[in-house]
Amino acid sequence: MAEEKEWYRLDNAAKIIPATMTGADTRVFRLVCELKEEVDPDVLQEALEDSLREYPYMNCCMRKGVFWYYLDELKTKAVVQKDSQPALQALYRSGRKNLLYRLCYLDRRIVLEMFHVLSDGTGGFMFFEHIVSCYLIRKHHIDPSRIKAGSSSVEERQQDAFSQFYEKGKSKKRNFLKEMFPVTAYRLRGREDDNLQEHLIEGTVSAAQVVELAHRFHVTVGVLVTSLWVEAILKQMRHSEYEKPVVVSVPVNLRQFFPSETARNFFGVINVAYDPRQYDGNLESILSVIDTAFQKELTPEKVQATMNSYAELEHNYAVKLIPLPLKEIGLMGITHMMNRGVTTSVSNVGKVVLPEELDPYVEKFCSFMACKTIFVCISTFHDHMVFGITSCFERHPTACSFFRRLTELGVRVEIATNDWDREAE
């Protein structure tokens, strides 16, 4: 008798993703762990198989239904590979029953790439941290009983938190779609890669130095980095373009506001706008605006309303009955309008935490997200804070301006890239 397979509905955030894949934006994110030693691929394979027993939901393919896509469990054994192909290549291809993640290695690095339908950055890191932990325990013959295990169950990790915390009617206090794209934002320009490949820049700094800098300006690290990134964009703009605001899309981890251990997507997005005409040449003129916007948007009431606004689409009976091909057309139109209202994205994935027994073997973690323009991911492990910048452009003046500004403010920066472009060095 054939073993019965599991299948899963897409969570609310995942439903829009298949319709938004265009060009270099494959909707794939990349997580990297740099060890202090060469990676053993055989041990890494064993660690992956150990982890999939705790995260079986990850071993799925995506298939088309009549009304929505869904995830179908695969019994295919994932095979660890050498990281030899360009970063952030597409993982989903229509009609193919293939896994939606890949685990690779190269020298001292372990790399997990994942299709955003499976998870967000926080959930992806949960899975990745488990793989790295299993690897180091096996590699260094550490007694597993010395390692404090997580408290969440398999069922909790694969729960759809959007459905769990949805409260009907709570989103009607705000017009979410109108807020998402109220104006046409300034759009970053540049020569796009001819092969539609993403360019990755990795800037490593001391977390303590950045925290100290944030305290100096009396803001959070998130506000500081977002403001510095806005300033870097302003320095690339012509004064004739100051009519359009610089709008930064900031993903928000909803697990900070709701008691969830899900490894699936559970995030919201806030858009933070800055009018270039307010810039007087001083960083403080940006910081005050960004700080006020963060405080206004990141209240429990606003977050609850935003989360419910995302879920409204899924719970609308009229929308449910529209066939998938027509839904995709509508979602592509909504996405196009939303993109017109966004200049760039900055995501603070936060601190990566491993059992302290494993810390001596790890140098740092970093993350990247495929995008249509430029996307900044911030990952922190002990004193290593890494800015993972993904760009679809061949040249990188905004990233250069950003790192120069950090250096001017007393933060030492080490830069690595997959790009031969000297301007990124």
Residue pairs with C-beta under 8 A, 6 or more apart in sequence:
3 75
5 72
5 73
5 75
6 56
6 57
6 73
7 70
7 71
7 72
7 73
8 57
8 60
8 70
8 71
8 73
8 158
9 68
9 70
9 71
9 160
10 68
10 69
10 70
10 71
10 117
11 160
11 161
11 162
11 163
11 264
11 265
11 266
12 160
12 162
12 163
12 265
12 310
12 311
12 313
12 314
13 120
13 162
13 265
13 266
13 267
13 310
14 116
14 117
14 118
14 264
14 265
15 68
15 69
15 313
15 314
15 331
16 331
16 334
16 335
17 27
17 115
17 116
17 117
18 27
18 62
18 69
18 92
18 117
18 328
19 327
19 328
19 331
19 332
19 335
20 27
20 331
20 332
20 335
21 27
21 90
21 92
22 372
23 192
23 196
23 372
23 392
24 88
24 192
24 193
24 196
24 197
24 198
24 370
24 371
24 372
24 392
25 370
25 371
25 372
25 392
26 88
26 89
26 90
26 91
26 115
26 370
27 92
27 115
27 116
27 117
27 370
28 88
28 89
28 90
28 91
28 113
28 114
28 115
28 116
28 370
29 88
29 113
29 114
29 116
29 121
29 124
29 367
29 368
29 369
29 370
29 377
30 87
30 88
30 111
30 112
30 113
30 200
30 367
30 368
30 369
30 388
31 111
31 112
31 113
31 114
31 121
31 124
31 125
31 128
31 365
31 366
31 367
32 109
32 110
32 111
32 112
32 365
32 366
32 367
32 368
32 388
33 109
33 110
33 111
33 128
33 132
33 362
33 364
33 365
34 108
34 109
34 362
34 363
34 364
34 365
34 366
35 108
35 109
35 110
35 361
35 362
35 363
36 108
36 360
36 361
36 362
36 363
37 108
37 361
38 107
38 108
39 105
39 106
39 107
39 108
39 109
39 110
40 139
41 80
41 82
41 105
43 135
43 138
43 139
44 80
44 103
44 105
44 110
44 131
44 135
45 79
45 80
46 134
46 138
47 131
47 132
47 134
47 135
47 138
48 78
48 80
48 103
48 131
48 134
49 77
50 134
50 138
51 127
51 130
51 131
51 134
52 58
52 59
52 78
54 130
54 154
54 157
55 126
55 127
55 130
55 154
55 157
55 158
55 263
56 73
56 154
56 158
57 71
57 118
57 157
57 158
57 263
57 264
58 100
58 101
58 114
58 118
58 119
58 127
58 263
59 73
59 74
59 75
59 76
59 78
59 99
60 71
60 72
60 73
60 74
60 99
60 100
60 118
61 71
61 72
61 74
61 96
61 97
61 98
61 99
61 100
62 69
62 70
62 71
62 72
62 92
62 100
62 115
62 117
63 69
63 70
63 71
63 72
63 97
64 94
64 324
65 324
66 323
66 324
67 320
67 321
67 322
67 323
67 324
67 327
68 324
68 327
69 117
69 324
71 100
71 117
71 118
72 97
74 97
74 99
76 98
76 99
78 99
78 101
78 102
78 103
80 103
80 104
80 105
81 102
81 103
81 104
81 105
82 104
82 105
82 106
83 104
83 105
83 106
83 109
83 111
84 104
84 106
86 195
86 197
86 198
87 113
87 197
87 198
87 200
87 368
87 418
88 113
88 198
88 200
88 368
88 370
88 390
89 113
91 98
91 99
91 100
91 101
91 102
91 113
91 114
91 115
92 98
92 100
92 115
92 117
100 114
100 115
100 117
100 118
101 112
101 113
101 114
101 115
101 118
102 112
102 113
103 110
103 111
103 112
103 131
104 110
104 111
104 112
104 113
105 111
108 363
110 131
110 132
110 135
112 124
112 127
112 128
112 131
114 124
114 127
116 265
117 265
118 124
118 264
119 127
119 263
119 264
119 265
120 251
120 253
120 264
120 265
120 266
120 267
121 251
121 253
121 267
121 347
121 349
121 367
121 369
121 377
122 253
122 255
122 266
122 267
122 349
122 350
123 262
123 263
123 264
123 265
123 266
124 263
125 349
125 352
125 365
125 367
126 157
126 263
127 263
129 352
129 353
129 354
132 354
132 358
132 362
133 147
133 354
133 355
133 358
136 142
136 354
136 358
136 361
136 362
137 144
137 147
137 358
139 361
140 361
142 357
142 358
146 357
147 355
147 357
147 358
148 355
151 261
152 261
156 260
156 261
156 262
157 261
157 262
157 263
157 264
158 262
158 263
158 264
159 260
159 261
159 262
159 264
160 262
160 264
161 254
161 255
161 258
161 260
161 262
161 264
161 266
162 265
162 266
162 307
162 310
162 311
162 314
163 311
163 314
164 260
165 254
165 258
165 260
165 307
166 307
166 308
166 311
166 315
167 304
167 308
168 308
168 315
170 304
170 305
170 308
171 305
171 306
171 308
171 309
171 311
171 312
173 305
174 302
174 305
174 306
174 309
176 305
176 306
176 309
176 310
176 312
177 334
179 271
180 269
180 271
180 338
180 341
181 337
181 338
181 340
181 341
181 342
182 341
183 244
183 245
183 247
183 273
183 341
184 244
184 340
184 341
185 244
185 245
185 246
185 247
185 273
185 340
185 341
185 342
185 343
186 233
186 237
186 241
186 244
186 245
186 246
186 247
186 276
186 343
187 340
187 343
187 373
188 233
188 236
188 343
188 344
188 373
188 374
188 393
188 398
190 391
190 393
190 394
190 395
191 393
191 394
191 395
192 392
192 393
192 394
193 199
193 392
193 393
193 394
196 392
198 368
198 370
198 371
198 390
198 391
198 392
199 390
199 391
199 392
199 393
199 394
199 396
199 417
199 418
199 419
199 421
199 424
200 368
200 388
200 389
200 390
200 417
200 418
200 419
201 387
201 388
201 389
201 391
201 396
201 399
201 415
201 416
201 417
201 419
201 424
202 366
202 386
202 387
202 388
202 389
202 415
202 416
202 417
203 386
203 387
203 389
203 399
203 402
203 403
203 406
203 413
203 414
203 415
204 364
204 366
204 384
204 385
204 386
204 387
204 413
204 414
204 415
204 416
205 385
205 386
205 387
205 406
205 411
205 412
205 413
205 414
206 383
206 384
206 385
206 411
206 412
207 380
207 382
207 383
207 384
207 385
208 383
209 410
209 411
209 412
210 221
210 224
210 225
210 385
210 406
210 411
211 221
213 224
213 409
213 410
213 411
214 220
214 221
214 223
214 224
217 224
217 283
217 284
217 287
219 227
219 287
219 290
219 291
220 291
220 294
221 348
221 378
222 250
222 294
222 346
222 348
223 287
223 290
223 291
223 294
224 287
225 346
225 348
225 376
225 378
225 387
226 248
226 250
226 272
226 290
226 294
226 346
227 283
227 286
227 287
227 290
228 283
228 402
228 405
228 406
229 248
229 344
229 346
229 376
229 398
229 402
230 246
230 248
230 274
230 286
230 290
231 279
231 283
231 286
231 401
231 405
232 398
232 399
232 401
232 402
232 405
233 246
233 343
233 344
233 398
234 246
234 276
234 279
234 286
235 401
236 397
236 398
236 401
237 246
237 276
241 276
242 276
242 277
244 276
245 273
245 274
245 275
245 276
245 343
246 273
246 274
246 276
246 343
246 344
247 271
247 272
247 273
247 274
247 341
247 342
247 343
248 271
248 272
248 273
248 274
248 290
248 342
248 343
248 344
248 345
248 346
249 269
249 270
249 271
249 342
249 344
249 345
249 346
250 269
250 270
250 271
250 272
250 294
250 345
250 346
250 347
251 267
251 268
251 269
251 345
251 347
252 267
252 268
252 269
252 270
252 298
252 303
253 266
253 267
253 350
254 260
254 266
254 267
254 268
254 303
254 307
255 261
255 262
255 266
257 300
257 303
257 304
258 266
258 307
260 266
268 303
268 306
268 307
268 310
269 306
270 293
270 294
270 297
270 298
270 306
271 341
271 342
272 290
272 293
272 294
272 297
273 293
274 286
274 289
274 290
275 289
278 285
278 286
278 289
279 285
279 286
296 302
313 319
314 320
319 327
322 330
339 372
343 373
344 373
344 374
344 375
344 376
345 369
345 371
345 374
345 375
345 376
346 375
346 376
346 378
347 369
347 375
347 376
347 377
347 378
348 378
349 367
349 377
349 378
349 379
350 378
350 379
350 380
351 380
351 381
352 365
352 379
352 380
352 381
354 362
359 382
362 381
363 384
364 379
364 381
364 384
364 386
365 379
365 380
365 381
365 384
365 386
366 377
366 379
366 386
366 388
367 377
367 379
367 386
367 388
368 375
368 377
368 388
368 389
368 390
369 375
369 377
369 388
369 390
370 390
371 390
371 391
371 392
372 392
373 391
373 392
373 393
374 389
374 390
374 391
374 392
374 393
374 398
374 399
375 389
375 390
375 391
376 387
376 388
376 389
377 387
377 388
377 389
377 390
378 385
378 386
378 387
378 388
379 385
379 386
379 388
380 386
387 402
389 396
389 399
391 399
394 421
395 421
395 423
396 419
396 421
396 423
396 424
397 423
399 424
400 423
400 424
403 413
403 415
406 413
407 413
415 424
415 425
417 424
417 425
